[in-house]
């Protein structure tokens, strides 16, 4: 293992008590949030009125992405504390899945905003434009575009690294598994992220103002769609926290230079974990249709858990 990895590993290692507390917090948050999101996915799969509706399909795609993101983050953190280093190939797969799912979220928000725009501004054509098949095609395109942010790095690593490197163990970070990337590659990734975010913000702003125009007719659906797009914007701001991770770390380290480990943990929770709470609150609880089926599920579960006594 090279000196850089040893330094990095020792720099983030905690005493046993602190490590246990941090991992318990992360795992408990992961289980709780994924339980709620898993309940939403289960509810979606059980009711045709939900799983045949493009709006709810896109919403569940967002929820599944949150589950993947949170699971990958928790796995990498817990394993890094338990075994410190991971096999390069395993780390590469986990980083690829996590980064792709992270990039999926803003693209999914953009598609959801377009669906709201079509539903309000072109209601008679909505059922023809927003079909279930087209929704799944759009999701496939989202995954394809998102993978472009990491796949080139993997191809370069496969072409330049030896077989021994892929069998070795490193501390699981992007810069330890993609060691020999050309500086221009980092610039291209930065440009890709900027273009992606500008495109998504343009779509959100365009659909929002178009829906505002439609809302002048005092349509309840138009006003609800306008509020939904505003919530998409809020979620997109949370997605941008991922790109602000390094600047936040650097700023806090200037103020607290001796608190690297605690700052890294706190910022990671803020950026990677807490935003995963937003989707269930924004959609699962706010949407009347979804809320109705969630209540039905919980009532049925409660009835099985606490059956009435017969006299």
N, C-alpha and C positions, 0 to 999 in steps of 0.2 A: 504494500500500500504506500502511495507516495506521501511525502511530508505534508503537502497541502491538505490532504484528507485527514491525516492525523491531527493537524492543528485545528481543522474545522470541527472534528469530532470532540476534541477536548474542550473547544471553546463553547460548545453548546451543552456539554454534559452537566447534570445537576447532581446534588447529593440525593441519596435514595428516598428520603422523605419528600423532598420537593418534587422529584420525578414521579413518585406515586400520586401526589396531589394533582399535578398537572395532567397526568394520564387519566386519572379518575374523572376529572372535570370534563376532559375532551370526550371520553368514552360515554359518560352519562348524557352529555349534550347530544352526541351522535345518535345514541339509542333512542332518546326522547323525540328528537326531530325526525329521524327516519321512521319511527313508529307512527307518528302523525302522518307523514308523507306516504308511508306504506298503506295506511288506512284509506287515504284518498285514492291511491291506485287501486286498491281492492274494491272500493265503492264504484269507481269508474268502470272496472271490468265486469261488474255484476249487473249493470243497468244499460240496456241498449239505447235508451234516450240520451245517455251520456257518451257511450263509446261509438255512436254513429253521428255525433255532432262534431264538426271540424274545430269549433271553439274549444270544446273540452278535450279533444285529442291533443291540441297544441298545449293546453294547460297541463295535461298529464305529462307531456314530453318535457315541460319545464320542471315539473316535480321530479321526474325520473333523473333528469340531469342533476338536480340538487342532491338526490340520494347518492348518485355516483360520485359527485364532487366531495361530499361529506365523508363517504366511506373511504375514498382514496386518501384524503387528507388525514383521517384518523388512523388508517392502517400504516401510512408512512411514518407518522409521528410515534405511534406506539412501538412499531418495530424498530425504529431508530433508537428508542430508549432501551428496548429489551436486548437486541442483538447488535446495535450500533451501526453495523454495515449490512447492506443487502447485495445480493447478486446483481450485477450490472444489467443483465437481460430482464430480470424481474422488475428492477427499478425503472428501466426504460419503458416497459409496458404500462406500469402504473402512472408514470409521468405523462405518457401519451394519452391514456384514458382521461386523466384528470384535466389536462390542458384542453383536450378536445371538448369535453363536457363543459368546461368553463367558457370556451368560445361559443358553444351552442346557445347559451342563454341569451345574449343580446340579439342574436339572429332570430331566435324563436320569438322574442318580444317584438321584433320588427314585423314578423309574419302575423302575429296576433293583432297588432295594430292595424295592419292592412285588412285583416278579416273584419275587424270592427268598422273600419271605413267603408268597406263594401256593403256590410249589413245595413248601415245607416244611409249611405248615399246612393246605393243601387239595390234596394231591397228586393225588387222583382227579379234581379239577375243573380242574387246572392246564392240561391240553391244550385244554379248552374255553374257558377264560378268556383264556389267553395264546396267542392265535393269531398267525400272521405278519401277517395283515391288520390286526388290532387294534393290533399293535406299530407298524406304519407309520402308522396313524391317530394313535396316541399321539405319534409323532415329529412329525407335522404340527401337532398341537396345541401341542407344545413350541415349534416355530418360530413359531407364531402368537403365543403368549404372550410369547416373548422379543422379538419385533419391537415389541411395545407400549412397550418402554423407549426406543426411538429414533424410531419412525415419527411420533409427535406432534411431535417437534422438527423433523423434515423437513417435515411439512405446514405448520407455523408459518413456517419459513424460506421455503418456496415462496410462501406467502401474503403475507409482509411484505418480502422482499428483492427488489431489482430484478434484471433479467436480466443487467445488467453485473456484479453481484456474483458470480453463478454462473459467469461467464466470467473472473473475476479469479483471482489466485493469492494464496494465503495459506500461512503455516506450518501444517501439518496437525495441528491439535488441535481437540477438541470445542468449546472456547470461542471459537475463531476462525471456525468455520463456523456456529455457532448463537449469533450475537452478541446478538440482541435478544430473548432468552427472558425471559418474565416471572419474577420471583423465585419465585412460587408454583409454576412449572413445575419448578424445581430441587427444591423441597420435595416435590412429587408424585413425582418420580423417586426421591428418597431414601426416601419411604414405600413405593413400589413394591418397591424392593430389600429393604427391611426385611421387608415382608410375605412376599416370595418366600423369603427365607432362613429366616424363622420357620417357614413352611409346610414347607420341605424338611427342616429339622431335626426338626420334629414327626414327619414321615413316617419318617425314619431311626430316631428313638428308638422310635417305636411298633413298627415292624417288628422292630427289634433285640430288644426285650423280649418280643415275641410269639414270636420264633424261639428265644430263650432258654428259654421255657416248653416249646416243642416239643423242645428239645435235652435236656431232663431224661430223655427216653427213651433217651439215649445213641445217638441216630441220627447216623451219620457225616455224612449229607447236611445235617442240621440244624446240626451244629457247623461245617461248611464254610460254610453260608449265614450263620451268625452272624459268622464271621470276615470274610466278604465284606462284610457290612453295616458292620462296623467299619472296613474299608478305604474304604468309601464315605464314612464320616464323616471319615476322614483326607483324602480327596480334596476333600471339601467345605471343610475348613479351608484347603486350598490355594486353592480358588476364592475364599474370603473375602479372600485377600491382595490381590485386585484392588481391593476396596473399602477396603483399608487402605493403598493406595498413597500417597494424599495425607498421611495422618497420619505414615506412615513417613518420607516426604520431609521434612515439617516438623520432625520430631524430630531427624533427622540433620543438617538444616541449622542447627539451634540449636547442635549440637555442632561442626559443621564448616562455618561460614558461607561459606568461600571455596572450597568444593569442590562447587558446584552441578552442574557438568557430570558429574563422576565419580559423584556420588551418584545423579543421574538415571539414568545408564547402569547402575550396579550394581543399583539397586532395580528397574529395568525388567527386567533379566535374571532377578533373583530372582522377580519377580511373574509375568512373562509367558512366560518361556522354560523355566526349570528345572521347573516343575510339569508341563510337557508330557512329561516323562520318566516320569511316574508310571504312566499308563495301560498302556503296553506292559509294564512290569515287573509291575504288579499282576495283569493279566489274561493277556497274551500269553505270559508265562513261567510264571506260577503255575498257570494252568488246564491240566490234563493233556491234554484233547482238543486244545486249540489248540496246545499245545507239541508234540504228536505230529505235527501237520500242518506246523508250522514246521520241525521236524527233517527231515521228508520233503522239503520245499521246498529247504532248504539242502543236503541230501544230493544231490538231483537237480541243483542248480546247481553243486555241487562236482564232480560226475561229468562234467558238460558242460565245465567249465573245465579239469579235469585228467583227460582220458580215459586209461584204462590202455593201455599200449603192448602191442601184440600181437607175439608172437614168430613 
